Amino acid sequence: MKKLLALLMVAVMMLGLTACGGKKVDVGIVLPTKDEPRWVQDETRFKDALKDTNYSVEILFSQGSSAKEKENVDALIAKGIKVLVICPQDGSAAAAAVEAAKKEGIKVISYDRLITNTDAVDYYVTFDSIAVGEAQAQYLVDQATGKGNPLYLYAGAASDNNAFLFFEGAWNVLQPKIADGTFVIKNSSEAVALQNKPKLTRDEMSKIIGQVTTNWDFNEAKNKAEAHLTAAKKEDKGNVFILAPNDGTARAIADAFAADKDVTSYKVTGQDAEKASVQYIIDGKQSMTVFKDVRTLVKDAIGMAKDLLEGKEPQTTGSYNNGKIDVKAKQTEVIVVTQDNVKSALIDSGYYNASDFTGLK
């Protein structure tokens, strides 16, 4: 009997070892959260991009926690990944995670958001984030007439390097129109104090973003917008122009402004072409979105990962300084979507199905 039990234990151990050995992963992907449609969409695109390859992949979500992100990276390192594709929850806090990967000889690709203040990042795959902000601001400029138009500024999370790049791009376009009186800033004393500066330092942007951050959160954006409207005088409303950093915050802010009886009309920006915001655009509740074709970004990231797995040098189109090194980057172009081109940009391109929406012309 004892001999039989011993044999059974050996068999179980061998099965365990076989199972562990079978869990080797080539590419590990870490995304910020499952709570935003954008990242769930990215997960689907990554799976689609890799299903016809011979490489194994595992996708994990950090759920808004840098500690969870580090746990995810450690778990993927233990599974023998050769390439890590990571979109950081917090660009600076992610440094420790990628440094751990780098020590194991793993190639690190920073995805969509740049990981800062470390030399452990090999490549960066991104949309041109400054161009996103410029496109949002240019839309507002193109819609404005006369002088004294109320302008409300909002930004992403201060922990996200992209939030600074988006704001930098927007400021490039808005500042001359603030200086000449086309727009009057209504919700940031820090922005008013700096309104005559065409170029802002990182610290100066931090001061503004600290006042108008949404932290990429729908409820925080709505609460902040409602607080600004409560504090505003009637003459600070009327026909307003709103820089919102992404689609989730755009919908939240739009809802707040639409509910204010002293707001005659509003123009509000967005980005990511989330389905809910596309419907808002069709319905006239959101003015525009900056469409970043995730299929292209995912294709670029997977193409880069495959090159690295095959010992090739990936193609890049520029570089970004992350505070420690210049990180080689592959940039993807962006497209402005309004009511006028929803169908051609998002439906005819195969990105979404017409049946996903109502009232589409």
C-alpha positions as a Markdown table, in Angstrom:
| # | Residue | x | y | z |
|---|---|---|---|---|
| 1 | Met | 0.0 | 0.0 | 0.0 |
| 2 | Lys | 2.8 | 2.4 | 0.9 |
| 3 | Lys | 4.6 | 1.6 | -2.3 |
| 4 | Leu | 1.4 | 2.4 | -4.3 |
| 5 | Leu | 1.0 | 5.7 | -2.5 |
| 6 | Ala | 4.6 | 6.6 | -3.2 |
| 7 | Leu | 4.1 | 5.8 | -6.9 |
| 8 | Leu | 0.9 | 7.9 | -7.0 |
| 9 | Met | 2.8 | 10.9 | -5.4 |
| 10 | Val | 5.6 | 10.6 | -7.9 |
| 11 | Ala | 3.1 | 10.5 | -10.7 |
| 12 | Val | 1.3 | 13.7 | -9.4 |
| 13 | Met | 4.6 | 15.5 | -9.1 |
| 14 | Met | 5.6 | 14.6 | -12.6 |
| 15 | Leu | 2.2 | 15.8 | -13.9 |
| 16 | Gly | 2.7 | 19.0 | -12.0 |
| 17 | Leu | 6.1 | 19.5 | -13.6 |
| 18 | Thr | 4.8 | 18.8 | -17.0 |
| 19 | Ala | 1.9 | 21.3 | -16.5 |
| 20 | Cys | 4.4 | 24.0 | -15.3 |
| 21 | Gly | 6.6 | 23.3 | -18.3 |
| 22 | Gly | 3.6 | 23.6 | -20.6 |
| 23 | Lys | 2.9 | 27.1 | -19.4 |
| 24 | Lys | 5.8 | 28.8 | -21.0 |
| 25 | Val | 4.8 | 32.1 | -22.6 |
| 26 | Asp | 6.6 | 34.0 | -25.3 |
| 27 | Val | 4.9 | 37.4 | -25.1 |
| 28 | Gly | 3.5 | 38.9 | -21.9 |
| 29 | Ile | 1.1 | 41.8 | -22.2 |
| 30 | Val | 0.1 | 44.0 | -19.2 |
| 31 | Leu | -2.8 | 46.5 | -19.7 |
| 32 | Pro | -4.0 | 49.1 | -17.1 |
| 33 | Thr | -7.6 | 48.1 | -16.4 |
| 34 | Lys | -10.6 | 46.1 | -17.6 |
| 35 | Asp | -12.9 | 48.9 | -16.4 |
| 36 | Glu | -12.4 | 51.2 | -19.5 |
| 37 | Pro | -13.7 | 50.0 | -22.9 |
| 38 | Arg | -10.5 | 51.1 | -24.6 |
| 39 | Trp | -8.4 | 48.4 | -22.9 |
| 40 | Val | -10.9 | 45.6 | -23.3 |
| 41 | Gln | -10.9 | 46.5 | -27.0 |
| 42 | Asp | -7.1 | 46.3 | -27.0 |
| 43 | Glu | -7.2 | 42.9 | -25.4 |
| 44 | Thr | -9.4 | 41.6 | -28.2 |
| 45 | Arg | -7.2 | 43.1 | -30.9 |
| 46 | Phe | -4.1 | 41.5 | -29.3 |
| 47 | Lys | -5.7 | 38.1 | -29.3 |
| 48 | Asp | -6.8 | 38.5 | -32.9 |
| 49 | Ala | -3.3 | 39.6 | -34.0 |
| 50 | Leu | -1.6 | 36.6 | -32.4 |
| 51 | Lys | -4.1 | 33.8 | -33.1 |
| 52 | Asp | -2.4 | 32.9 | -36.4 |
| 53 | Thr | 1.1 | 32.9 | -35.1 |
| 54 | Asn | 3.2 | 30.2 | -33.4 |
| 55 | Tyr | 3.9 | 32.5 | -30.4 |
| 56 | Ser | 2.1 | 32.0 | -27.1 |
| 57 | Val | 0.7 | 35.1 | -25.3 |
| 58 | Glu | -0.8 | 35.9 | -21.9 |
| 59 | Ile | -2.7 | 39.2 | -21.2 |
| 60 | Leu | -3.1 | 40.5 | -17.7 |
| 61 | Phe | -4.8 | 43.6 | -16.3 |
| 62 | Ser | -3.5 | 45.8 | -13.5 |
| 63 | Gln | -6.9 | 47.2 | -12.4 |
| 64 | Gly | -5.5 | 50.6 | -11.7 |
| 65 | Ser | -2.9 | 49.4 | -9.3 |
| 66 | Ser | 0.9 | 49.7 | -9.8 |
| 67 | Ala | 1.4 | 47.0 | -7.1 |
| 68 | Lys | -0.9 | 44.7 | -9.1 |
| 69 | Glu | 1.0 | 45.7 | -12.2 |
| 70 | Lys | 4.3 | 44.6 | -10.6 |
| 71 | Glu | 2.7 | 41.3 | -9.6 |
| 72 | Asn | 1.6 | 40.7 | -13.1 |
| 73 | Val | 5.0 | 41.4 | -14.5 |
| 74 | Asp | 6.6 | 39.0 | -11.9 |
| 75 | Ala | 4.1 | 36.3 | -12.8 |
| 76 | Leu | 4.9 | 36.7 | -16.5 |
| 77 | Ile | 8.7 | 36.6 | -15.8 |
| 78 | Ala | 8.1 | 33.3 | -14.0 |
| 79 | Lys | 6.5 | 31.9 | -17.1 |
| 80 | Gly | 9.6 | 32.6 | -19.2 |
| 81 | Ile | 8.5 | 35.5 | -21.4 |
| 82 | Lys | 11.0 | 36.8 | -23.9 |
| 83 | Val | 9.1 | 40.1 | -24.7 |
| 84 | Leu | 7.0 | 42.2 | -22.3 |
| 85 | Val | 4.5 | 44.6 | -23.8 |
| 86 | Ile | 3.2 | 46.9 | -21.0 |
| 87 | Cys | 1.0 | 49.9 | -20.9 |
| 88 | Pro | 1.8 | 51.4 | -17.4 |
| 89 | Gln | -0.8 | 52.4 | -14.9 |
| 90 | Asp | 1.7 | 55.0 | -13.6 |
| 91 | Gly | 4.6 | 55.8 | -16.0 |
| 92 | Ser | 7.1 | 56.4 | -13.2 |
| 93 | Ala | 5.9 | 53.6 | -10.8 |
| 94 | Ala | 6.2 | 51.0 | -13.6 |
| 95 | Ala | 10.0 | 51.5 | -13.7 |
| 96 | Ala | 10.5 | 48.9 | -11.0 |
| 97 | Ala | 8.5 | 46.3 | -12.9 |
| 98 | Val | 10.3 | 46.7 | -16.2 |
| 99 | Glu | 13.7 | 46.8 | -14.4 |
| 100 | Ala | 12.9 | 43.4 | -13.0 |
| 101 | Ala | 12.1 | 42.1 | -16.5 |
| 102 | Lys | 15.2 | 43.7 | -18.0 |
| 103 | Lys | 17.4 | 41.8 | -15.4 |
| 104 | Glu | 16.1 | 38.6 | -16.8 |
| 105 | Gly | 17.1 | 39.6 | -20.4 |
| 106 | Ile | 13.5 | 40.3 | -21.4 |
| 107 | Lys | 12.9 | 42.9 | -24.1 |
| 108 | Val | 10.5 | 45.7 | -22.9 |
| 109 | Ile | 8.0 | 47.5 | -25.2 |
| 110 | Ser | 6.2 | 50.4 | -23.6 |
| 111 | Tyr | 2.7 | 50.4 | -25.2 |
| 112 | Asp | 0.7 | 53.6 | -25.7 |
| 113 | Arg | 2.0 | 55.2 | -22.5 |
| 114 | Leu | 5.7 | 55.8 | -21.9 |
| 115 | Ile | 7.4 | 54.3 | -18.9 |
| 116 | Thr | 9.6 | 57.1 | -17.4 |
| 117 | Asn | 12.8 | 57.5 | -15.4 |
| 118 | Thr | 14.4 | 54.2 | -16.3 |
| 119 | Asp | 16.8 | 52.8 | -18.8 |
| 120 | Ala | 14.9 | 49.5 | -18.8 |
| 121 | Val | 12.6 | 50.3 | -21.8 |
| 122 | Asp | 13.8 | 49.1 | -25.2 |
| 123 | Tyr | 11.0 | 50.5 | -27.4 |
| 124 | Tyr | 7.9 | 52.6 | -27.4 |
| 125 | Val | 4.8 | 52.0 | -29.6 |
| 126 | Thr | 2.5 | 55.0 | -29.5 |
| 127 | Phe | 0.1 | 57.3 | -31.3 |
| 128 | Asp | 1.5 | 60.8 | -31.7 |
| 129 | Ser | 0.2 | 62.1 | -28.5 |
| 130 | Ile | 1.1 | 65.7 | -29.1 |
| 131 | Ala | -0.8 | 65.5 | -32.4 |
| 132 | Val | -3.8 | 64.2 | -30.5 |
| 133 | Gly | -3.9 | 67.3 | -28.3 |
| 134 | Glu | -3.3 | 69.5 | -31.3 |
| 135 | Ala | -6.2 | 67.9 | -33.2 |
| 136 | Gln | -8.6 | 68.4 | -30.2 |
| 137 | Ala | -7.6 | 72.0 | -29.8 |
| 138 | Gln | -7.7 | 72.8 | -33.6 |
| 139 | Tyr | -11.3 | 71.5 | -33.6 |
| 140 | Leu | -12.3 | 74.0 | -30.9 |
| 141 | Val | -10.4 | 76.8 | -32.7 |
| 142 | Asp | -12.2 | 76.0 | -36.0 |
| 143 | Gln | -15.6 | 76.1 | -34.3 |
| 144 | Ala | -15.0 | 79.4 | -32.5 |
| 145 | Thr | -16.1 | 82.9 | -33.8 |
| 146 | Gly | -15.6 | 86.3 | -32.2 |
| 147 | Lys | -13.9 | 87.0 | -28.9 |
| 148 | Gly | -14.4 | 86.1 | -25.3 |
| 149 | Asn | -15.6 | 82.5 | -25.8 |
| 150 | Pro | -15.7 | 80.6 | -22.5 |
| 151 | Leu | -13.0 | 77.8 | -22.4 |
| 152 | Tyr | -13.0 | 75.0 | -19.9 |
| 153 | Leu | -9.8 | 72.9 | -19.7 |
| 154 | Tyr | -9.6 | 69.3 | -18.5 |
| 155 | Ala | -6.7 | 66.8 | -18.5 |
| 156 | Gly | -5.9 | 63.1 | -17.9 |
| 157 | Ala | -4.1 | 61.7 | -14.9 |
| 158 | Ala | -1.0 | 63.4 | -13.7 |
| 159 | Ser | 0.6 | 59.9 | -13.3 |
| 160 | Asp | 0.3 | 59.4 | -17.1 |
| 161 | Asn | 3.0 | 60.9 | -19.3 |
| 162 | Asn | 0.5 | 60.9 | -22.2 |
| 163 | Ala | -1.7 | 63.4 | -20.3 |
| 164 | Phe | 1.2 | 65.9 | -20.4 |
| 165 | Leu | 1.7 | 65.2 | -24.1 |
| 166 | Phe | -2.0 | 65.7 | -24.9 |
| 167 | Phe | -2.1 | 68.9 | -23.0 |
| 168 | Glu | 1.2 | 70.2 | -24.5 |
| 169 | Gly | -0.3 | 69.6 | -28.0 |
| 170 | Ala | -3.6 | 71.3 | -27.1 |
| 171 | Trp | -1.7 | 74.3 | -25.5 |
| 172 | Asn | 0.3 | 74.7 | -28.7 |
| 173 | Val | -2.9 | 75.5 | -30.6 |
| 174 | Leu | -5.0 | 77.1 | -27.9 |
| 175 | Gln | -2.5 | 79.5 | -26.4 |
| 176 | Pro | -2.4 | 82.0 | -29.3 |
| 177 | Lys | -6.2 | 82.0 | -29.4 |
| 178 | Ile | -6.3 | 82.6 | -25.6 |
| 179 | Ala | -3.7 | 85.4 | -25.9 |
| 180 | Asp | -5.7 | 87.2 | -28.7 |
| 181 | Gly | -8.9 | 87.0 | -26.7 |
| 182 | Thr | -10.8 | 84.4 | -28.8 |
| 183 | Phe | -11.0 | 82.1 | -25.7 |
| 184 | Val | -11.2 | 83.1 | -22.0 |
| 185 | Ile | -10.2 | 80.3 | -19.5 |
| 186 | Lys | -12.9 | 79.8 | -16.9 |
| 187 | Asn | -11.8 | 77.0 | -14.7 |
| 188 | Ser | -8.1 | 77.1 | -14.0 |
| 189 | Ser | -6.3 | 80.0 | -12.2 |
| 190 | Glu | -3.0 | 78.3 | -13.0 |
| 191 | Ala | -3.8 | 78.3 | -16.7 |
| 192 | Val | -4.9 | 82.0 | -16.5 |
| 193 | Ala | -1.6 | 82.9 | -14.8 |
| 194 | Leu | 0.4 | 81.2 | -17.6 |
| 195 | Gln | -1.8 | 82.1 | -20.6 |
| 196 | Asn | 0.8 | 84.4 | -22.2 |
| 197 | Lys | 3.4 | 81.6 | -22.4 |
| 198 | Pro | 3.4 | 79.8 | -25.7 |
| 199 | Lys | 5.6 | 76.9 | -24.3 |
| 200 | Leu | 5.1 | 75.5 | -20.8 |
| 201 | Thr | 7.6 | 73.6 | -18.8 |
| 202 | Arg | 6.7 | 70.2 | -17.3 |
| 203 | Asp | 6.3 | 71.9 | -13.9 |
| 204 | Glu | 4.0 | 74.6 | -15.3 |
| 205 | Met | 1.8 | 72.0 | -17.0 |
| 206 | Ser | 1.7 | 70.0 | -13.7 |
| 207 | Lys | 0.2 | 73.1 | -11.9 |
| 208 | Ile | -2.6 | 73.3 | -14.5 |
| 209 | Ile | -3.2 | 69.6 | -14.7 |
| 210 | Gly | -3.3 | 69.5 | -10.9 |
| 211 | Gln | -6.3 | 71.8 | -11.0 |
| 212 | Val | -8.2 | 70.2 | -14.0 |
| 213 | Thr | -7.2 | 66.5 | -13.8 |
| 214 | Thr | -10.0 | 63.9 | -14.3 |
| 215 | Asn | -7.7 | 61.0 | -13.5 |
| 216 | Trp | -9.3 | 59.4 | -16.6 |
| 217 | Asp | -12.3 | 58.7 | -14.3 |
| 218 | Phe | -15.9 | 59.3 | -15.5 |
| 219 | Asn | -17.3 | 60.2 | -12.1 |
| 220 | Glu | -14.4 | 62.4 | -11.2 |
| 221 | Ala | -14.7 | 64.3 | -14.5 |
| 222 | Lys | -18.5 | 64.7 | -13.9 |
| 223 | Asn | -18.0 | 66.0 | -10.4 |
| 224 | Lys | -15.3 | 68.4 | -11.4 |
| 225 | Ala | -17.3 | 69.8 | -14.3 |
| 226 | Glu | -20.4 | 70.2 | -12.0 |
| 227 | Ala | -18.2 | 72.0 | -9.4 |
| 228 | His | -16.8 | 74.3 | -12.1 |
| 229 | Leu | -20.3 | 75.1 | -13.3 |
| 230 | Thr | -21.6 | 75.8 | -9.8 |
| 231 | Ala | -18.7 | 78.2 | -9.2 |
| 232 | Ala | -19.1 | 79.9 | -12.6 |
| 233 | Lys | -21.1 | 83.1 | -13.2 |
| 234 | Lys | -23.9 | 83.1 | -15.8 |
| 235 | Glu | -21.7 | 85.1 | -18.2 |
| 236 | Asp | -19.0 | 82.4 | -17.9 |
| 237 | Lys | -21.5 | 80.0 | -19.6 |
| 238 | Gly | -23.5 | 80.5 | -22.8 |
| 239 | Asn | -21.7 | 79.0 | -25.8 |
| 240 | Val | -18.8 | 77.1 | -24.2 |
| 241 | Phe | -15.8 | 75.3 | -25.5 |
| 242 | Ile | -14.4 | 72.3 | -23.6 |
| 243 | Leu | -11.1 | 70.5 | -23.9 |
| 244 | Ala | -11.8 | 67.0 | -22.6 |
| 245 | Pro | -8.9 | 64.5 | -22.8 |
| 246 | Asn | -10.7 | 61.3 | -23.7 |
| 247 | Asp | -14.1 | 59.9 | -24.5 |
| 248 | Gly | -15.0 | 58.6 | -21.1 |
| 249 | Thr | -14.4 | 62.0 | -19.5 |
| 250 | Ala | -16.0 | 63.8 | -22.5 |
| 251 | Arg | -19.3 | 62.0 | -22.0 |
| 252 | Ala | -19.2 | 62.8 | -18.3 |
| 253 | Ile | -18.4 | 66.5 | -18.8 |
| 254 | Ala | -20.9 | 66.7 | -21.7 |
| 255 | Asp | -23.7 | 65.4 | -19.4 |
| 256 | Ala | -22.8 | 68.0 | -16.8 |
| 257 | Phe | -22.8 | 70.9 | -19.2 |
| 258 | Ala | -26.0 | 69.7 | -21.0 |
| 259 | Ala | -27.8 | 69.7 | -17.6 |
| 260 | Asp | -26.9 | 73.3 | -16.8 |
| 261 | Lys | -29.7 | 75.7 | -17.9 |
| 262 | Asp | -27.3 | 78.6 | -18.5 |
| 263 | Val | -25.2 | 76.7 | -21.0 |
| 264 | Thr | -26.7 | 77.5 | -24.4 |
| 265 | Ser | -24.4 | 75.2 | -26.4 |
| 266 | Tyr | -21.1 | 73.4 | -25.9 |
| 267 | Lys | -18.3 | 72.0 | -28.1 |
| 268 | Val | -16.4 | 69.1 | -26.4 |
| 269 | Thr | -13.5 | 67.1 | -27.6 |
| 270 | Gly | -12.6 | 63.4 | -26.9 |
| 271 | Gln | -10.4 | 60.6 | -28.0 |
| 272 | Asp | -10.4 | 56.8 | -28.5 |
| 273 | Ala | -13.6 | 56.5 | -30.6 |
| 274 | Glu | -15.3 | 54.4 | -27.9 |
| 275 | Lys | -18.7 | 53.1 | -29.0 |
| 276 | Ala | -20.6 | 55.0 | -26.4 |
| 277 | Ser | -18.9 | 58.3 | -27.6 |
| 278 | Val | -19.5 | 57.5 | -31.3 |
| 279 | Gln | -23.2 | 57.2 | -30.4 |
| 280 | Tyr | -22.9 | 60.5 | -28.5 |
| 281 | Ile | -21.4 | 62.1 | -31.6 |
| 282 | Ile | -24.2 | 60.7 | -33.8 |
| 283 | Asp | -26.7 | 62.1 | -31.3 |
| 284 | Gly | -25.0 | 65.5 | -31.1 |
| 285 | Lys | -24.0 | 65.1 | -27.5 |
| 286 | Gln | -20.2 | 65.0 | -28.1 |
| 287 | Ser | -18.6 | 67.1 | -30.8 |
| 288 | Met | -15.6 | 65.0 | -31.9 |
| 289 | Thr | -13.3 | 62.2 | -31.0 |
| 290 | Val | -9.7 | 61.5 | -32.1 |
| 291 | Phe | -9.7 | 58.1 | -33.6 |
| 292 | Lys | -6.6 | 56.1 | -32.8 |
| 293 | Asp | -6.9 | 52.9 | -34.8 |
| 294 | Val | -5.9 | 50.3 | -32.2 |
| 295 | Arg | -5.6 | 47.7 | -34.9 |
| 296 | Thr | -2.6 | 49.6 | -36.2 |
| 297 | Leu | -1.1 | 50.1 | -32.8 |
| 298 | Val | -1.5 | 46.5 | -31.9 |
| 299 | Lys | -0.1 | 45.4 | -35.3 |
| 300 | Asp | 2.9 | 47.7 | -34.7 |
| 301 | Ala | 3.4 | 46.3 | -31.1 |
| 302 | Ile | 3.1 | 42.6 | -32.2 |
| 303 | Gly | 5.3 | 43.2 | -35.3 |
| 304 | Met | 8.0 | 44.7 | -33.0 |
| 305 | Ala | 7.6 | 41.7 | -30.6 |
| 306 | Lys | 7.9 | 39.2 | -33.4 |
| 307 | Asp | 11.0 | 41.0 | -34.7 |
| 308 | Leu | 12.6 | 40.8 | -31.3 |
| 309 | Leu | 11.7 | 37.1 | -30.9 |
| 310 | Glu | 13.3 | 36.4 | -34.3 |
| 311 | Gly | 16.5 | 38.4 | -33.4 |
| 312 | Lys | 15.7 | 41.3 | -35.8 |
| 313 | Glu | 16.0 | 45.0 | -35.2 |
| 314 | Pro | 12.4 | 46.5 | -35.2 |
| 315 | Gln | 11.7 | 49.6 | -37.4 |
| 316 | Thr | 11.2 | 52.9 | -35.6 |
| 317 | Thr | 10.1 | 56.3 | -36.7 |
| 318 | Gly | 11.4 | 58.5 | -33.9 |
| 319 | Ser | 12.2 | 58.7 | -30.2 |
| 320 | Tyr | 10.9 | 60.0 | -26.9 |
| 321 | Asn | 13.0 | 61.0 | -23.9 |
| 322 | Asn | 11.6 | 59.3 | -20.7 |
| 323 | Gly | 13.7 | 61.4 | -18.3 |
| 324 | Lys | 16.5 | 58.9 | -18.4 |
| 325 | Ile | 17.1 | 57.8 | -22.0 |
| 326 | Asp | 15.8 | 58.4 | -25.5 |
| 327 | Val | 13.5 | 55.5 | -26.2 |
| 328 | Lys | 13.2 | 54.4 | -29.8 |
| 329 | Ala | 9.5 | 54.7 | -30.9 |
| 330 | Lys | 7.1 | 53.7 | -33.6 |
| 331 | Gln | 4.4 | 56.3 | -34.1 |
| 332 | Thr | 0.9 | 55.8 | -35.5 |
| 333 | Glu | -1.2 | 58.6 | -37.1 |
| 334 | Val | -4.6 | 59.7 | -35.7 |
| 335 | Ile | -7.9 | 60.7 | -37.4 |
| 336 | Val | -10.4 | 63.3 | -36.3 |
| 337 | Val | -14.0 | 62.0 | -36.3 |
| 338 | Thr | -17.1 | 64.1 | -36.3 |
| 339 | Gln | -20.7 | 63.6 | -37.4 |
| 340 | Asp | -19.6 | 64.3 | -40.9 |
| 341 | Asn | -17.2 | 61.3 | -41.3 |
| 342 | Val | -18.3 | 58.8 | -38.7 |
| 343 | Lys | -19.4 | 56.4 | -41.4 |
| 344 | Ser | -16.3 | 56.6 | -43.6 |
| 345 | Ala | -13.8 | 56.6 | -40.7 |
| 346 | Leu | -15.3 | 53.9 | -38.4 |
| 347 | Ile | -17.9 | 51.9 | -40.4 |
| 348 | Asp | -16.5 | 51.7 | -43.9 |
| 349 | Ser | -13.1 | 51.0 | -42.5 |
| 350 | Gly | -14.4 | 47.9 | -40.8 |
| 351 | Tyr | -13.6 | 49.1 | -37.3 |
| 352 | Tyr | -17.2 | 49.0 | -36.2 |
| 353 | Asn | -20.4 | 47.6 | -37.6 |
| 354 | Ala | -23.3 | 49.9 | -38.5 |
| 355 | Ser | -25.6 | 47.8 | -36.4 |
| 356 | Asp | -23.6 | 48.9 | -33.3 |
| 357 | Phe | -25.3 | 52.3 | -33.6 |
| 358 | Thr | -28.7 | 54.0 | -34.0 |
| 359 | Gly | -29.4 | 57.1 | -36.1 |
| 360 | Leu | -26.4 | 56.6 | -38.3 |
| 361 | Lys | -26.6 | 58.3 | -41.7 |
